[in-house]
């Protein structure tokens, strides 16, 4: 049961209507705001969906007072990926190192927060809800593509260069872009690191604060009008402080 004093409630989708609420928010953010499209996008109903939705868990952040879904995260474990045929991000990145590691994996995707709630505590609820899910399923490595809006590499040169130079994943977990776009676009002495980090999306900065690293090479997603990087987070390498950052919220409907 949610604490009526809490601003938001974290839960897993339990019904078709829950899933549609997630897909509707994704449509508003990815399609209407960012200009994304895809073969299964339902423009008539206003739903952003694909063939992986049926195999995933969908974490919802709901405004307690109104019941409005204001944030979503799509979660896919190893066993779910086997049923789906592959992880979603295998279309963009070679995940061989992760899959052959034998560790318990969780792919994170389709993360978005309604624009009215960005910059507040909603993203914290996403991550703290995720912490409970990770503990329940004994996840060892989290990964997924995180996106910069747009495909203008000149505009993204600073952030991409900092990610490649300072945050590259270790070899044993390193994933490489299948349509390789180099990220080290600027030499170290030409980068304004403060500006570059400001320009990184909140989701990428959240990964980095928790000890996240990036794969080798970016991926230009023309359908979604984004430039993607593969984020990888080894939970065994997290410090006690990092674990405290994203723990603490209870997630409803988790089995």
N, C-alpha and C positions, 0 to 999 in steps of 0.2 A: 504494500500500500504506500502511496506517495505521501510524503510529509506535506500537509496543506500549506505550510509556511514556505516551502521551497519554491523558488522562482520557476524551476524547470524540473521535469520528470524524465528519467532515462528508461527506455524500455526496448524490447525487441518486438518487431512486427509479429502479430499473432493471427492476422486475418487478411483477406483480400483487400478490405478497405484500408487497413494499415499500410499495406504495400502500395496501394494507389496514392495514398497521402504522401508517401516517400517519393514516388515517381512524379507526382504533381509538383513537389518542391524542386526536384531535379530539373523538371521541364522549365520552371520559372527561372532557375539560376543558369543552367547550362545552355538551354535553347534560346530563351527570350533575352537573357542578359549577355551571354557569351557568344551566341551565334552558332551553337553546335547543331549537328544534325546526325542522322543515322538511319539505317534501313528499317529499324523497328520503332523509331520515334513516332508516337501517335499525336499528330498535330491537332486532329479533330477533338480529341479528348483532353489534350494538354498533358500528356504523360511522356516522360523520357524513360525508356525501358529497353532492355535487350535480352538475349537468350540466357544470360547468366543469372538473372534475378530469381528464377525459380529454384536455384540451387544454393542461394546465399541466405545468411541471416541479415536482417536490416535493422540497424539500431536507430531509434527515433529519439529526438529531443523535442519534448512537448512543453509548451508554455502551460504551466499548471492551472493558472486562472482561467484560460480560455479553451484549453484542449487543442490548440493550434500546433501542428508540427512545424518547427522552425529550424530543425537541423537533422541531417541524416548521415549515416555511414553504412556502407555495404561491406559485409564481412564474409570471407570464404576461407575455410580451413582445408587442410590436405584432403580429408575424406570427401568433402563437398566438391573439390576440384576434380577428384577422380570420377565422381558421378557426372560432372559437367563435361568431362573430356579434357579439360585443361584449366589453368588459371586464366583469368581475363587478360592479365598483363603479359602473358606469353606471346601474344600477337605483336607486342612492341619490344620485349626484352627476352634474351636467352636466359632462362632461369635455371639452367643446368646445375650451377654450383649450389643453389639453394635446395633444389629438389634432391640432389644426390647427397646432401649433407646428412639426411636421415633425421633431421630435427623437425619438431612440430611447427608448422608454418601457418601464418594467418595473413591473407592478402586483404589489404584495406583499399577501398575504392569508392567512387561516387560520393565523396565527402562534400557537403555543402551546408551553408548556413544562410537563412533568409537575410537579405541585406539590412533589414531593420534591426537585426540582432548581432551584427558583426561588431567586433571591437569590445564586446562585453564578456559575460561569463559563459556564453553558449558553447564556445570552443572548449573551454575547460570541462564542461559537462560531457562533451563528446569523448574527450580523452580519459576522464575519470570513469565513465561508463565502460570504455574500452578496457581499462585496467581490470575491472571486475570480470569481464569476459575472458581476458587473457589468463587470469588466475583460475577461473572455472575450467577452462579447456587446456590448461598447462601449456600454453603457447610459448615457444622459445624464440622464434624470429618473426617479426612483423615486417611486411614490405608492401609496396604498391606504388603506382605511378602518381605523382603529384604534379600539378599543372601550373604553368605560367599562362596568363591570358595572352592570346595572340601568337604570331609566328615571326615577328620581326626580330631576328637574331641580333641586329645591331643594338636595339633597345635593351635586349636581355644579356648583352655581352658581359657586363659587370657581375650580375648575380650568378650566371652560369660559370664564369671563370673562377669565382670564389668557391663555389660548390666543388668544382673539379680539383682545384688546387689544395683546398683545406679540409675537404670532407669525403674523400674517396673511400669507398668500402674496402675492407681487407680482401685479399685475393680469394680466400676460401668462401666468401659470400658474394663475390663480385658478379654482377649481371651486366651484360653488354647489350646496347641498343641494336636491334635487328636492322634498322635503317639508320646507320650511324651518323650522328651529327656531333662533331667534336664540341666540347664545352670550354676548353681553355682558349678562349677567343682573344684574351688580352694578357700581356705579360704582367707579372706581379706588381711591377713598379708603376703600372698605368691604371691600376684599379683603385677606386675610392671604396674601400671596404665598408665603411659606415653606410654610404649610399647604397651599395650593393645589397647589404642585409636589410635595409629599410625597404628595398624594392622586392624582396622575396615575399611570396604569399604567406599568410599567417600559418597555413598548414605546414609548409616547408620549415618555417622557423620553429614550429612546435616539435617537429621531428628532430631538428638539430638540438634543441634544448634538452631533449631526452636522450641524446647520444646517437642520433640517427646519422647515417652515411648515405652516399649516393652511388649509383651504378656508373658504369663507364659509357658515356655518350648520352646525348639527349635524343628524343624522338619527336619529330614534328607530326602532330595529329591534325591533318587538314579538315577532317570531318568535324572535329570538336573545336577547331580554331585555337589550338593550344600548343605549347611547347612543353613536353613532358620530361620529367626526370624520375628515375627509379629510386625510391627511398627505402632504406634497409635499416632495421633497428633490432639489434641483438639484445634481448632482455637480460642475458647473463652479464653483459658489460655495463648495465646501468648502475650508476652510483646510488647510494641510499637517498641522496638529495633528489636525484632525478626521479626515483620511484615515488617519492613523496609528492612531486609536482603533479603527477597524473593519477594518483590514487585517492580514494575517499568517497566516491559516489556509488550508490547502489543501483544496479540495473534490474528492472522488473522483467518477468517472463523468461528468465534465462534458465535453461535446463541442461 
